[in-house]
Amino acid sequence: MALFGKPQYSTVTVKKKDIPKDLWTKCPKTGEIIYNKVLKENLMVVPNSGYHFPLKARDRIASMLDKGTFEEMDTGVHSLDPLEFNATSSYPEKIKQNQAKTKETDTVISGVGIMGGVPVSIAVMDFRFMAASLGSAAGEKLTRTIERGVERKIPVIIVSASGGARMQEGILSLMQLAKTSAALARLSDAGIPYFSILTNPTMAGVMASYASLGDVIIAEPEALIGFAGPRVIKETTQQDLPDGFQTSEFLLDRGLVDLIIPRLEMRDRVINLIKALYRAEKAV
């Protein structure tokens, strides 16, 4: 007879404790694991590395304007399907899918609000909606944002993030480049400042038009900014590209970007710029 009894082991499978999904996010820059609640409270900026994740348009508006002052406008502007475009799915179906995913009607959210006590006309692009591609509806919203600046004699702020023109609308999409640029010419003639804020990524037709026409052009750190992508340029030119090509820092050194401002400092610094450049009584 054994002096000690044989240990008993359970044959019942032990289930892992359920862990809520979407609880953590990995920093692409350092590999650090960030608690999503902390990340959201920090405006989607990783505290240690300073890496800037994309920020929803409404969250950005809330972070920039005085609390409770935003009045959304142009909500009735929607994309149509003038070319009856079809690929893997129809264009209307693609729009519906993105509306369901983002809970937004299109790429741009526009309206008016108060920033540091100063009325502003503002439009913000949301990259989640079809990579913030520029279609007729987005172009119309941006143009109305600029026109409100002219009519009300208030500064205009546009926060850009885009992969470029919306291919499903063809030439109609490209026409928005001229349309928005013409509106900005009228704003300039009226002596009203326009602040263009570039986020990651701001590319192609958007960068070739209104995004690069600001009286002050501001970029977030390490944002990808340019026309064609680096791979396309390298294949076309058959040349190696410089380190950091098409980043905010690269373009700041070469004069295309005026300032690089981290997201957490953006509101206060833009307010200072507005107060330095804008005098309502001097707008003509």
PyMOL commands that set and color helices and strands:
alter all, ss='L'
color gray80, all
select helices_A, chain A and resi 36-41+57-64+91-102+130-132+136-152+167-189+204-207+210-212+230-237+248-253+263-277+280-282
alter helices_A, ss='H'
color red, helices_A
select strands_A, chain A and resi 24-26+33-35+71-73+108-115+118-125+156-162+194-202+216-219+259-260
alter strands_A, ss='S'
color yellow, strands_A
deselect
rebuild
show_as cartoon
